[in-house]
Amino acid sequence: MALEARIRELGSRHQSLKDAIRDEMRRPASDDIRLKELKRQKLRLKEEMEALRGKMH
């Protein structure tokens, strides 16, 4: 159960980052450095979620 809760938490954070990336890209003068960092964070969360899902099976 703890793994499932952690995956849900990471999924929520992943969605928040996805929204932040979308919002940043919509800005007229988007910050490329900020976009790279947001995408890097999103990828780390995705990798962690996949690793945890692997432990569940």
N, C-alpha and C positions, 0 to 999 in steps of 0.2 A: 504494500500500500504506500509506503513512504516513497518508493521509486515513482509510482504513478503521480503522486502529489508534486514531486520535484519536476517531473516531465510537464505537468500542467503549468507549473510556475514558469518554467523555461519557455514554454509555448506562449504564455502571455507576454513575457518580456520580448520574445521573438516578434510577436505581432506589433508590439509597441515600437520596436526598432523599424519594422517594415513601414509603419505609418510615418515615423520620423523621416525615413529615407524618401518616401513619396512626397512629404511636405517640403523637404529641402530641395528636391528636384523641381518642384513647382515654383520655387522662388525665382524671380528674374535674375538674380546674381547669386546662384547657389555656390556654396563653399565646397570646393572639391576635396579639401582635406577632411572636412567634417563628414562628407559623404563616404569617403574611403574608410574612416574610422567606424562609422555606423555600420557599413557593410561588413567590416572585419568582425565587429561585435556580433552581428547577426549570424555570420558563418560559424563563429565559435559556439554560439548557443545551439545552432542546428547540429553541429558535430557532437556536442554534449548530449543532446536529446537522443540522437541516434545511438550513441554508446550506451546510454541508459536503457533504451528499448532493447538493445542486444542482450543486456543482462537479464531482462525479464523473460526471455525465451530460452 
